[in-house]
Amino acid sequence: MGCQKTEQLQKWIEKVSSYTEKGKVATYIPALGEADPNTLAIAIYEGPNQCFSAGNVSETFTLQSISKVLTLALALMDKGEDFVFQKVGMEPTGDPFNSISKLETSVPSKPLNPMINAGALAVTNLLPGQTNDEKLSRLIGFIQKLTGNHDITYNERVAQSEFETADLNRSLAYFMKQHGVIEGDVNELLALYTKQCAIELNCHDLAKIGWVLANKGIDPLSGEIIVPFDVARIVKTFMVTCGMYNASGEFAIKVGIPAKSGVSGGILGSVPHGMGIGIYGPALDEKGNSIAGIKLLELLAKEMKLSIF
Ligand code: GLU
């Protein structure tokens, strides 16, 4: 299904686009540093034949941390709640997404939640499959089903660029291995995690995922249950409490919808009762969120009364 360009969305993009100049693209993963900081695009699904967009919505970008929502859903579907939450907690943290400090002080020693890097690594360690190839193809297959886009794959260059520079994530994984949170070879886990983060899609695809989650895990187009009700509920709750890094509290007040961002500049939004939002704006604020993307969501939430609170 194609999305229709709308003047209203275009006007809102123009209103906030100057914020892109105040942000910076992520460079700690060298390949992400090549993104055009001025880009800003949005797609919104509201119903069958109701998809609206503005900006260059066919431009692709990598999921980065947005993948954490999808690996969590897949791990919960495969291993169940009790097992997954033995390895990772449910509490938000006021620390940056890649912080190591709470790992040492939390009792029991497990990452606080699945949306920070330590927690996401623990969840990736639980993905179903025997080999990395099998685990990755299960994840990509799941994302293809959610989006209806069977061309989705991962960007090898971005994955490799992160793999070569992921020493902080590697140290989180070694720490967790020592404490029995994760099992197996750390570099194998990093290889899978960096590929998961490098899965590439566009704003339409992201909006479609948000739409399925908003519809309680049922694909509104086919009627198929892609994510069980309780799994959709859990991942959306994490999106509210921890989805926007250590800016989640402010985001809940100013926007008030389940959302997850990634350092590529993507934001996935899911508005209960049927709206999915996909945003791409690679210039980030100091917490790692798309700077203009957040402003666009603030405007949208105000104009369209989207807050769930
Ligand atoms: N691949 C990134 C990392 O682990 C994801 C971070 C993010 O998007 O927040 O650093």
py3Dmol code that shows the C-alpha trace and the ligand (Angstrom):
import py3Dmol

protein = """\
ATOM      1  CA  MET A   1       0.000   0.000   0.000  1.00  0.00           C
ATOM      2  CA  GLY A   2       1.464   3.384  -0.982  1.00  0.00           C
ATOM      3  CA  CYS A   3       1.289   6.455   1.227  1.00  0.00           C
ATOM      4  CA  GLN A   4      -0.307   9.699   0.163  1.00  0.00           C
ATOM      5  CA  LYS A   5       1.629  12.942   0.531  1.00  0.00           C
ATOM      6  CA  THR A   6      -0.312  15.502   2.545  1.00  0.00           C
ATOM      7  CA  GLU A   7       0.080  19.256   2.712  1.00  0.00           C
ATOM      8  CA  GLN A   8      -0.644  19.350   6.434  1.00  0.00           C
ATOM      9  CA  LEU A   9       2.184  16.944   7.273  1.00  0.00           C
ATOM     10  CA  GLN A  10       4.484  18.828   4.909  1.00  0.00           C
ATOM     11  CA  LYS A  11       3.664  22.090   6.735  1.00  0.00           C
ATOM     12  CA  TRP A  12       4.450  20.485  10.083  1.00  0.00           C
ATOM     13  CA  ILE A  13       7.755  19.175   8.748  1.00  0.00           C
ATOM     14  CA  GLU A  14       8.649  22.660   7.515  1.00  0.00           C
ATOM     15  CA  LYS A  15       7.766  24.136  10.894  1.00  0.00           C
ATOM     16  CA  VAL A  16      10.300  21.975  12.767  1.00  0.00           C
ATOM     17  CA  SER A  17      12.929  21.302  10.098  1.00  0.00           C
ATOM     18  CA  SER A  18      15.286  24.054  11.338  1.00  0.00           C
ATOM     19  CA  TYR A  19      15.897  21.898  14.436  1.00  0.00           C
ATOM     20  CA  THR A  20      17.952  19.547  12.267  1.00  0.00           C
ATOM     21  CA  GLU A  21      20.699  22.203  12.337  1.00  0.00           C
ATOM     22  CA  LYS A  22      20.891  22.002  16.124  1.00  0.00           C
ATOM     23  CA  GLY A  23      21.580  18.254  16.133  1.00  0.00           C
ATOM     24  CA  LYS A  24      24.441  15.995  15.070  1.00  0.00           C
ATOM     25  CA  VAL A  25      24.451  12.642  13.286  1.00  0.00           C
ATOM     26  CA  ALA A  26      25.899   9.737  15.291  1.00  0.00           C
ATOM     27  CA  THR A  27      29.543   9.101  14.453  1.00  0.00           C
ATOM     28  CA  TYR A  28      30.554   6.528  17.086  1.00  0.00           C
ATOM     29  CA  ILE A  29      29.394   3.986  14.491  1.00  0.00           C
ATOM     30  CA  PRO A  30      31.441   5.415  11.600  1.00  0.00           C
ATOM     31  CA  ALA A  31      29.020   4.399   8.811  1.00  0.00           C
ATOM     32  CA  LEU A  32      26.161   6.312  10.475  1.00  0.00           C
ATOM     33  CA  GLY A  33      28.212   9.501  10.171  1.00  0.00           C
ATOM     34  CA  GLU A  34      27.539   9.530   6.418  1.00  0.00           C
ATOM     35  CA  ALA A  35      23.819  10.355   6.847  1.00  0.00           C
ATOM     36  CA  ASP A  36      22.492  13.715   5.632  1.00  0.00           C
ATOM     37  CA  PRO A  37      21.665  15.678   8.823  1.00  0.00           C
ATOM     38  CA  ASN A  38      19.031  17.803   7.039  1.00  0.00           C
ATOM     39  CA  THR A  39      16.737  14.879   6.243  1.00  0.00           C
ATOM     40  CA  LEU A  40      13.320  14.722   7.890  1.00  0.00           C
ATOM     41  CA  ALA A  41      10.529  12.370   6.804  1.00  0.00           C
ATOM     42  CA  ILE A  42       7.366  10.922   8.311  1.00  0.00           C
ATOM     43  CA  ALA A  43       4.769   8.282   7.434  1.00  0.00           C
ATOM     44  CA  ILE A  44       1.555   7.622   9.362  1.00  0.00           C
ATOM     45  CA  TYR A  45      -0.777   4.638   9.034  1.00  0.00           C
ATOM     46  CA  GLU A  46      -4.294   5.215  10.300  1.00  0.00           C
ATOM     47  CA  GLY A  47      -6.333   2.587   8.503  1.00  0.00           C
ATOM     48  CA  PRO A  48      -6.470   0.503   5.352  1.00  0.00           C
ATOM     49  CA  ASN A  49      -5.909   2.949   2.487  1.00  0.00           C
ATOM     50  CA  GLN A  50      -5.073   5.639   5.022  1.00  0.00           C
ATOM     51  CA  CYS A  51      -1.364   6.140   4.955  1.00  0.00           C
ATOM     52  CA  PHE A  52      -0.041   9.689   4.904  1.00  0.00           C
ATOM     53  CA  SER A  53       3.481  10.951   4.457  1.00  0.00           C
ATOM     54  CA  ALA A  54       5.791  13.909   3.972  1.00  0.00           C
ATOM     55  CA  GLY A  55       9.483  14.182   3.168  1.00  0.00           C
ATOM     56  CA  ASN A  56      11.526  11.507   1.442  1.00  0.00           C
ATOM     57  CA  VAL A  57       9.808   8.482   2.975  1.00  0.00           C
ATOM     58  CA  SER A  58      11.438   5.943   0.713  1.00  0.00           C
ATOM     59  CA  GLU A  59      14.918   6.742   2.063  1.00  0.00           C
ATOM     60  CA  THR A  60      16.196   3.775   4.027  1.00  0.00           C
ATOM     61  CA  PHE A  61      17.987   3.801   7.380  1.00  0.00           C
ATOM     62  CA  THR A  62      19.031   1.195   9.919  1.00  0.00           C
ATOM     63  CA  LEU A  63      16.890   0.266  12.916  1.00  0.00           C
ATOM     64  CA  GLN A  64      19.641   0.531  15.556  1.00  0.00           C
ATOM     65  CA  SER A  65      17.903   0.588  18.957  1.00  0.00           C
ATOM     66  CA  ILE A  66      14.423   0.277  17.444  1.00  0.00           C
ATOM     67  CA  SER A  67      15.397  -3.360  16.819  1.00  0.00           C
ATOM     68  CA  LYS A  68      15.308  -3.854  20.620  1.00  0.00           C
ATOM     69  CA  VAL A  69      11.502  -3.739  20.550  1.00  0.00           C
ATOM     70  CA  LEU A  70      11.374  -6.436  17.884  1.00  0.00           C
ATOM     71  CA  THR A  71      13.940  -8.795  19.414  1.00  0.00           C
ATOM     72  CA  LEU A  72      12.115  -8.483  22.733  1.00  0.00           C
ATOM     73  CA  ALA A  73       8.821  -9.413  21.049  1.00  0.00           C
ATOM     74  CA  LEU A  74      10.435 -12.415  19.351  1.00  0.00           C
ATOM     75  CA  ALA A  75      12.176 -13.625  22.532  1.00  0.00           C
ATOM     76  CA  LEU A  76       8.934 -13.288  24.524  1.00  0.00           C
ATOM     77  CA  MET A  77       7.039 -15.193  21.837  1.00  0.00           C
ATOM     78  CA  ASP A  78       9.602 -17.982  21.868  1.00  0.00           C
ATOM     79  CA  LYS A  79      10.733 -18.241  25.483  1.00  0.00           C
ATOM     80  CA  GLY A  80       7.823 -16.714  27.426  1.00  0.00           C
ATOM     81  CA  GLU A  81       7.693 -13.921  29.990  1.00  0.00           C
ATOM     82  CA  ASP A  82       9.061 -15.814  33.006  1.00  0.00           C
ATOM     83  CA  PHE A  83      12.202 -16.962  31.226  1.00  0.00           C
ATOM     84  CA  VAL A  84      12.983 -13.622  29.542  1.00  0.00           C
ATOM     85  CA  PHE A  85      12.545 -11.624  32.752  1.00  0.00           C
ATOM     86  CA  GLN A  86      14.945 -13.868  34.619  1.00  0.00           C
ATOM     87  CA  LYS A  87      17.620 -12.358  32.372  1.00  0.00           C
ATOM     88  CA  VAL A  88      16.484  -8.754  32.099  1.00  0.00           C
ATOM     89  CA  GLY A  89      14.531  -6.390  34.367  1.00  0.00           C
ATOM     90  CA  MET A  90      11.521  -4.135  33.858  1.00  0.00           C
ATOM     91  CA  GLU A  91      12.690  -0.856  35.374  1.00  0.00           C
ATOM     92  CA  PRO A  92      13.635   2.349  33.570  1.00  0.00           C
ATOM     93  CA  THR A  93      17.069   3.831  34.155  1.00  0.00           C
ATOM     94  CA  GLY A  94      18.058   7.464  34.180  1.00  0.00           C
ATOM     95  CA  ASP A  95      21.399   6.549  32.616  1.00  0.00           C
ATOM     96  CA  PRO A  96      22.503   6.758  28.975  1.00  0.00           C
ATOM     97  CA  PHE A  97      21.631   3.755  26.759  1.00  0.00           C
ATOM     98  CA  ASN A  98      25.154   2.327  26.774  1.00  0.00           C
ATOM     99  CA  SER A  99      25.920   2.836  30.477  1.00  0.00           C
ATOM    100  CA  ILE A 100      27.673   0.061  32.376  1.00  0.00           C
ATOM    101  CA  SER A 101      27.360   1.484  35.914  1.00  0.00           C
ATOM    102  CA  LYS A 102      24.033  -0.076  37.020  1.00  0.00           C
ATOM    103  CA  LEU A 103      25.161  -3.542  35.914  1.00  0.00           C
ATOM    104  CA  GLU A 104      27.576  -3.554  38.785  1.00  0.00           C
ATOM    105  CA  THR A 105      25.218  -2.209  41.436  1.00  0.00           C
ATOM    106  CA  SER A 106      21.903  -3.956  40.567  1.00  0.00           C
ATOM    107  CA  VAL A 107      20.935  -6.956  42.668  1.00  0.00           C
ATOM    108  CA  PRO A 108      20.436  -9.485  41.158  1.00  0.00           C
ATOM    109  CA  SER A 109      23.082  -8.571  38.595  1.00  0.00           C
ATOM    110  CA  LYS A 110      21.002  -8.264  35.452  1.00  0.00           C
ATOM    111  CA  PRO A 111      20.380  -5.329  33.124  1.00  0.00           C
ATOM    112  CA  LEU A 112      17.573  -3.034  34.273  1.00  0.00           C
ATOM    113  CA  ASN A 113      15.485  -3.240  31.093  1.00  0.00           C
ATOM    114  CA  PRO A 114      15.584  -4.528  27.482  1.00  0.00           C
ATOM    115  CA  MET A 115      15.767  -1.040  25.899  1.00  0.00           C
ATOM    116  CA  ILE A 116      19.282  -0.231  27.127  1.00  0.00           C
ATOM    117  CA  ASN A 117      22.208  -1.873  25.355  1.00  0.00           C
ATOM    118  CA  ALA A 118      23.032  -4.330  28.153  1.00  0.00           C
ATOM    119  CA  GLY A 119      19.412  -5.513  28.295  1.00  0.00           C
ATOM    120  CA  ALA A 120      19.162  -5.716  24.518  1.00  0.00           C
ATOM    121  CA  LEU A 121      22.317  -7.843  24.348  1.00  0.00           C
ATOM    122  CA  ALA A 122      20.810 -10.186  26.954  1.00  0.00           C
ATOM    123  CA  VAL A 123      17.632 -10.441  24.860  1.00  0.00           C
ATOM    124  CA  THR A 124      19.537 -11.032  21.601  1.00  0.00           C
ATOM    125  CA  ASN A 125      21.252 -13.876  23.437  1.00  0.00           C
ATOM    126  CA  LEU A 126      17.773 -15.485  23.767  1.00  0.00           C
ATOM    127  CA  LEU A 127      16.715 -15.279  20.121  1.00  0.00           C
ATOM    128  CA  PRO A 128      15.351 -18.550  18.735  1.00  0.00           C
ATOM    129  CA  GLY A 129      17.606 -20.560  16.396  1.00  0.00           C
ATOM    130  CA  GLN A 130      20.750 -22.723  16.447  1.00  0.00           C
ATOM    131  CA  THR A 131      23.112 -20.453  14.524  1.00  0.00           C
ATOM    132  CA  ASN A 132      23.469 -16.690  14.069  1.00  0.00           C
ATOM    133  CA  ASP A 133      22.224 -17.063  10.483  1.00  0.00           C
ATOM    134  CA  GLU A 134      19.120 -18.850  11.665  1.00  0.00           C
ATOM    135  CA  LYS A 135      18.460 -16.319  14.440  1.00  0.00           C
ATOM    136  CA  LEU A 136      18.926 -13.377  12.081  1.00  0.00           C
ATOM    137  CA  SER A 137      16.696 -14.859   9.427  1.00  0.00           C
ATOM    138  CA  ARG A 138      13.965 -15.495  12.039  1.00  0.00           C
ATOM    139  CA  LEU A 139      14.200 -11.837  13.073  1.00  0.00           C
ATOM    140  CA  ILE A 140      14.254 -10.518   9.504  1.00  0.00           C
ATOM    141  CA  GLY A 141      11.325 -12.812   8.593  1.00  0.00           C
ATOM    142  CA  PHE A 142       9.371 -11.423  11.554  1.00  0.00           C
ATOM    143  CA  ILE A 143      10.073  -7.843  10.421  1.00  0.00           C
ATOM    144  CA  GLN A 144       9.118  -8.691   6.834  1.00  0.00           C
ATOM    145  CA  LYS A 145       5.813 -10.033   8.111  1.00  0.00           C
ATOM    146  CA  LEU A 146       5.133  -6.983  10.274  1.00  0.00           C
ATOM    147  CA  THR A 147       5.910  -4.562   7.444  1.00  0.00           C
ATOM    148  CA  GLY A 148       4.636  -6.640   4.528  1.00  0.00           C
ATOM    149  CA  ASN A 149       7.943  -5.718   2.842  1.00  0.00           C
ATOM    150  CA  HIS A 150       9.744  -8.892   1.817  1.00  0.00           C
ATOM    151  CA  ASP A 151      12.813  -7.031   0.528  1.00  0.00           C
ATOM    152  CA  ILE A 152      13.932  -6.056   4.017  1.00  0.00           C
ATOM    153  CA  THR A 153      17.422  -7.211   4.926  1.00  0.00           C
ATOM    154  CA  TYR A 154      20.382  -5.848   6.891  1.00  0.00           C
ATOM    155  CA  ASN A 155      23.082  -3.438   5.738  1.00  0.00           C
ATOM    156  CA  GLU A 156      26.382  -5.340   5.875  1.00  0.00           C
ATOM    157  CA  ARG A 157      28.548  -2.223   5.805  1.00  0.00           C
ATOM    158  CA  VAL A 158      26.788  -0.625   8.791  1.00  0.00           C
ATOM    159  CA  ALA A 159      26.886  -3.926  10.705  1.00  0.00           C
ATOM    160  CA  GLN A 160      30.616  -4.330  10.042  1.00  0.00           C
ATOM    161  CA  SER A 161      31.304  -0.702  10.926  1.00  0.00           C
ATOM    162  CA  GLU A 162      29.601  -1.194  14.307  1.00  0.00           C
ATOM    163  CA  PHE A 163      31.166  -4.620  14.907  1.00  0.00           C
ATOM    164  CA  GLU A 164      34.657  -3.145  14.500  1.00  0.00           C
ATOM    165  CA  THR A 165      34.010  -0.325  16.956  1.00  0.00           C
ATOM    166  CA  ALA A 166      31.641  -1.928  19.515  1.00  0.00           C
ATOM    167  CA  ASP A 167      34.106  -2.228  22.384  1.00  0.00           C
ATOM    168  CA  LEU A 168      31.745  -0.706  24.925  1.00  0.00           C
ATOM    169  CA  ASN A 169      28.984  -3.174  23.996  1.00  0.00           C
ATOM    170  CA  ARG A 170      31.564  -5.960  24.039  1.00  0.00           C
ATOM    171  CA  SER A 171      32.540  -5.030  27.584  1.00  0.00           C
ATOM    172  CA  LEU A 172      28.872  -5.016  28.669  1.00  0.00           C
ATOM    173  CA  ALA A 173      28.546  -8.521  27.226  1.00  0.00           C
ATOM    174  CA  TYR A 174      31.721  -9.807  28.908  1.00  0.00           C
ATOM    175  CA  PHE A 175      30.521  -8.409  32.230  1.00  0.00           C
ATOM    176  CA  MET A 176      27.162 -10.150  31.843  1.00  0.00           C
ATOM    177  CA  LYS A 177      28.794 -13.407  30.803  1.00  0.00           C
ATOM    178  CA  GLN A 178      30.896 -13.367  33.968  1.00  0.00           C
ATOM    179  CA  HIS A 179      27.698 -12.911  35.999  1.00  0.00           C
ATOM    180  CA  GLY A 180      25.765 -15.681  34.228  1.00  0.00           C
ATOM    181  CA  VAL A 181      23.277 -13.357  32.468  1.00  0.00           C
ATOM    182  CA  ILE A 182      24.393 -14.390  28.990  1.00  0.00           C
ATOM    183  CA  GLU A 183      25.856 -17.587  27.593  1.00  0.00           C
ATOM    184  CA  GLY A 184      28.078 -18.452  24.655  1.00  0.00           C
ATOM    185  CA  ASP A 185      30.713 -16.612  22.671  1.00  0.00           C
ATOM    186  CA  VAL A 186      30.680 -12.825  23.152  1.00  0.00           C
ATOM    187  CA  ASN A 187      31.930 -12.015  19.656  1.00  0.00           C
ATOM    188  CA  GLU A 188      29.261 -14.256  18.107  1.00  0.00           C
ATOM    189  CA  LEU A 189      26.670 -12.352  20.128  1.00  0.00           C
ATOM    190  CA  LEU A 190      28.139  -9.022  18.991  1.00  0.00           C
ATOM    191  CA  ALA A 191      28.072 -10.194  15.373  1.00  0.00           C
ATOM    192  CA  LEU A 192      24.361 -10.965  15.688  1.00  0.00           C
ATOM    193  CA  TYR A 193      23.551  -7.801  17.642  1.00  0.00           C
ATOM    194  CA  THR A 194      25.290  -5.508  15.162  1.00  0.00           C
ATOM    195  CA  LYS A 195      23.453  -7.160  12.247  1.00  0.00           C
ATOM    196  CA  GLN A 196      20.141  -6.825  14.078  1.00  0.00           C
ATOM    197  CA  CYS A 197      20.855  -3.114  14.586  1.00  0.00           C
ATOM    198  CA  ALA A 198      21.755  -2.763  10.886  1.00  0.00           C
ATOM    199  CA  ILE A 199      18.420  -4.078   9.559  1.00  0.00           C
ATOM    200  CA  GLU A 200      17.375  -1.488   7.047  1.00  0.00           C
ATOM    201  CA  LEU A 201      13.925  -0.104   6.268  1.00  0.00           C
ATOM    202  CA  ASN A 202      12.087   3.147   5.546  1.00  0.00           C
ATOM    203  CA  CYS A 203       9.461   5.310   7.280  1.00  0.00           C
ATOM    204  CA  HIS A 204       6.540   3.415   5.644  1.00  0.00           C
ATOM    205  CA  ASP A 205       7.851   0.159   7.036  1.00  0.00           C
ATOM    206  CA  LEU A 206       8.315   1.636  10.490  1.00  0.00           C
ATOM    207  CA  ALA A 207       4.834   3.167  10.482  1.00  0.00           C
ATOM    208  CA  LYS A 208       3.379  -0.206   9.484  1.00  0.00           C
ATOM    209  CA  ILE A 209       5.084  -1.889  12.464  1.00  0.00           C
ATOM    210  CA  GLY A 210       3.684   0.814  14.762  1.00  0.00           C
ATOM    211  CA  TRP A 211       0.244   0.270  13.272  1.00  0.00           C
ATOM    212  CA  VAL A 212       0.292  -3.488  13.933  1.00  0.00           C
ATOM    213  CA  LEU A 213       1.392  -2.864  17.542  1.00  0.00           C
ATOM    214  CA  ALA A 214      -1.298  -0.183  17.933  1.00  0.00           C
ATOM    215  CA  ASN A 215      -3.807  -2.755  16.717  1.00  0.00           C
ATOM    216  CA  LYS A 216      -2.739  -5.058  19.589  1.00  0.00           C
ATOM    217  CA  GLY A 217      -0.485  -7.189  17.407  1.00  0.00           C
ATOM    218  CA  ILE A 218      -3.042  -8.005  14.712  1.00  0.00           C
ATOM    219  CA  ASP A 219      -2.203  -6.971  11.150  1.00  0.00           C
ATOM    220  CA  PRO A 220      -5.128  -4.700  10.234  1.00  0.00           C
ATOM    221  CA  LEU A 221      -4.672  -5.556   6.561  1.00  0.00           C
ATOM    222  CA  SER A 222      -4.717  -9.357   6.784  1.00  0.00           C
ATOM    223  CA  GLY A 223      -6.350  -9.931  10.171  1.00  0.00           C
ATOM    224  CA  GLU A 224      -3.431 -12.181  11.123  1.00  0.00           C
ATOM    225  CA  ILE A 225      -2.156 -12.188  14.717  1.00  0.00           C
ATOM    226  CA  ILE A 226       1.550 -11.422  14.214  1.00  0.00           C
ATOM    227  CA  VAL A 227       2.312 -10.526  17.830  1.00  0.00           C
ATOM    228  CA  PRO A 228       0.259 -12.063  20.657  1.00  0.00           C
ATOM    229  CA  PHE A 229      -1.810  -9.529  22.625  1.00  0.00           C
ATOM    230  CA  ASP A 230       0.266  -9.768  25.830  1.00  0.00           C
ATOM    231  CA  VAL A 231       3.588  -9.477  23.989  1.00  0.00           C
ATOM    232  CA  ALA A 232       2.349  -6.365  22.148  1.00  0.00           C
ATOM    233  CA  ARG A 233       1.197  -4.951  25.493  1.00  0.00           C
ATOM    234  CA  ILE A 234       4.575  -5.596  27.144  1.00  0.00           C
ATOM    235  CA  VAL A 235       6.691  -4.105  24.360  1.00  0.00           C
ATOM    236  CA  LYS A 236       4.506  -0.991  24.149  1.00  0.00           C
ATOM    237  CA  THR A 237       4.791  -0.539  27.916  1.00  0.00           C
ATOM    238  CA  PHE A 238       8.588  -0.618  27.631  1.00  0.00           C
ATOM    239  CA  MET A 239       8.339   1.891  24.790  1.00  0.00           C
ATOM    240  CA  VAL A 240       6.507   4.267  27.165  1.00  0.00           C
ATOM    241  CA  THR A 241       8.795   3.772  30.166  1.00  0.00           C
ATOM    242  CA  CYS A 242      12.194   3.406  28.433  1.00  0.00           C
ATOM    243  CA  GLY A 243      11.775   3.915  24.667  1.00  0.00           C
ATOM    244  CA  MET A 244      13.393   7.346  24.334  1.00  0.00           C
ATOM    245  CA  TYR A 245      16.528   6.651  26.373  1.00  0.00           C
ATOM    246  CA  ASN A 246      16.941   8.842  29.441  1.00  0.00           C
ATOM    247  CA  ALA A 247      14.528  11.367  27.927  1.00  0.00           C
ATOM    248  CA  SER A 248      11.556   8.988  28.280  1.00  0.00           C
ATOM    249  CA  GLY A 249       9.976  10.943  31.153  1.00  0.00           C
ATOM    250  CA  GLU A 250      10.044  14.266  29.309  1.00  0.00           C
ATOM    251  CA  PHE A 251       8.804  12.561  26.142  1.00  0.00           C
ATOM    252  CA  ALA A 252       5.880  11.009  28.063  1.00  0.00           C
ATOM    253  CA  ILE A 253       4.867  14.474  29.241  1.00  0.00           C
ATOM    254  CA  LYS A 254       5.392  16.304  25.965  1.00  0.00           C
ATOM    255  CA  VAL A 255       4.204  13.607  23.518  1.00  0.00           C
ATOM    256  CA  GLY A 256       2.718  10.748  25.522  1.00  0.00           C
ATOM    257  CA  ILE A 257       2.700   7.813  23.104  1.00  0.00           C
ATOM    258  CA  PRO A 258       4.605   4.497  23.068  1.00  0.00           C
ATOM    259  CA  ALA A 259       7.717   5.194  20.964  1.00  0.00           C
ATOM    260  CA  LYS A 260      11.236   3.878  20.390  1.00  0.00           C
ATOM    261  CA  SER A 261      14.130   5.723  18.840  1.00  0.00           C
ATOM    262  CA  GLY A 262      17.453   4.628  17.392  1.00  0.00           C
ATOM    263  CA  VAL A 263      20.769   6.429  16.900  1.00  0.00           C
ATOM    264  CA  SER A 264      20.274   6.272  13.124  1.00  0.00           C
ATOM    265  CA  GLY A 265      17.568   8.918  13.682  1.00  0.00           C
ATOM    266  CA  GLY A 266      14.533   6.662  13.319  1.00  0.00           C
ATOM    267  CA  ILE A 267      11.522   6.848  15.653  1.00  0.00           C
ATOM    268  CA  LEU A 268       8.801   4.210  15.798  1.00  0.00           C
ATOM    269  CA  GLY A 269       5.511   5.429  17.272  1.00  0.00           C
ATOM    270  CA  SER A 270       2.406   3.448  18.115  1.00  0.00           C
ATOM    271  CA  VAL A 271      -0.771   5.251  19.133  1.00  0.00           C
ATOM    272  CA  PRO A 272      -3.404   3.050  20.798  1.00  0.00           C
ATOM    273  CA  HIS A 273      -6.565   2.456  18.795  1.00  0.00           C
ATOM    274  CA  GLY A 274      -4.942   2.383  15.475  1.00  0.00           C
ATOM    275  CA  MET A 275      -2.116   4.712  14.430  1.00  0.00           C
ATOM    276  CA  GLY A 276       1.450   3.818  13.487  1.00  0.00           C
ATOM    277  CA  ILE A 277       4.136   6.461  12.986  1.00  0.00           C
ATOM    278  CA  GLY A 278       7.558   6.180  11.318  1.00  0.00           C
ATOM    279  CA  ILE A 279       9.985   9.119  11.416  1.00  0.00           C
ATOM    280  CA  TYR A 280      13.494   9.529  10.047  1.00  0.00           C
ATOM    281  CA  GLY A 281      15.714  12.472  10.958  1.00  0.00           C
ATOM    282  CA  PRO A 282      19.367  11.533  11.566  1.00  0.00           C
ATOM    283  CA  ALA A 283      20.444  14.732  13.373  1.00  0.00           C
ATOM    284  CA  LEU A 284      20.335  13.739  17.055  1.00  0.00           C
ATOM    285  CA  ASP A 285      20.094  15.611  20.349  1.00  0.00           C
ATOM    286  CA  GLU A 286      22.588  14.958  23.148  1.00  0.00           C
ATOM    287  CA  LYS A 287      20.580  11.960  24.435  1.00  0.00           C
ATOM    288  CA  GLY A 288      20.598  10.204  21.061  1.00  0.00           C
ATOM    289  CA  ASN A 289      17.054  11.004  19.882  1.00  0.00           C
ATOM    290  CA  SER A 290      16.221  12.537  16.494  1.00  0.00           C
ATOM    291  CA  ILE A 291      16.124  16.222  17.415  1.00  0.00           C
ATOM    292  CA  ALA A 292      13.655  17.351  14.746  1.00  0.00           C
ATOM    293  CA  GLY A 293      11.786  14.030  14.947  1.00  0.00           C
ATOM    294  CA  ILE A 294      10.933  14.716  18.591  1.00  0.00           C
ATOM    295  CA  LYS A 295       9.807  18.250  17.763  1.00  0.00           C
ATOM    296  CA  LEU A 296       7.626  16.849  14.980  1.00  0.00           C
ATOM    297  CA  LEU A 297       6.032  14.366  17.388  1.00  0.00           C
ATOM    298  CA  GLU A 298       5.444  17.124  19.950  1.00  0.00           C
ATOM    299  CA  LEU A 299       3.640  19.151  17.312  1.00  0.00           C
ATOM    300  CA  LEU A 300       1.650  16.151  16.074  1.00  0.00           C
ATOM    301  CA  ALA A 301       0.680  15.123  19.604  1.00  0.00           C
ATOM    302  CA  LYS A 302      -0.565  18.628  20.355  1.00  0.00           C
ATOM    303  CA  GLU A 303      -2.420  19.171  17.078  1.00  0.00           C
ATOM    304  CA  MET A 304      -3.913  15.678  16.889  1.00  0.00           C
ATOM    305  CA  LYS A 305      -4.349  15.126  20.667  1.00  0.00           C
ATOM    306  CA  LEU A 306      -2.394  11.882  20.597  1.00  0.00           C
ATOM    307  CA  SER A 307      -1.252  11.613  24.219  1.00  0.00           C
ATOM    308  CA  ILE A 308      -2.517   8.489  25.929  1.00  0.00           C
ATOM    309  CA  PHE A 309      -2.459  10.225  29.295  1.00  0.00           C
TER     310      PHE A 309
END
"""
ligand_1 = """\
10
LIG
N 23.733 -0.249 17.644
C 23.667 0.821 18.572
C 24.520 0.561 19.796
O 24.492 -0.492 20.333
C 22.252 1.061 18.956
C 22.125 2.193 19.912
C 20.909 3.002 19.733
O 20.314 3.109 18.677
O 20.531 3.571 20.755
O 25.230 1.406 20.233
"""
view = py3Dmol.view(width=600, height=400)
view.addModel(protein, "pdb")
view.setStyle({"model": 0}, {"cartoon": {"style": "trace"}})
view.addModel(ligand_1, "xyz")
view.setStyle({"model": 1}, {"stick": {}})
view.zoomTo()
view.show()
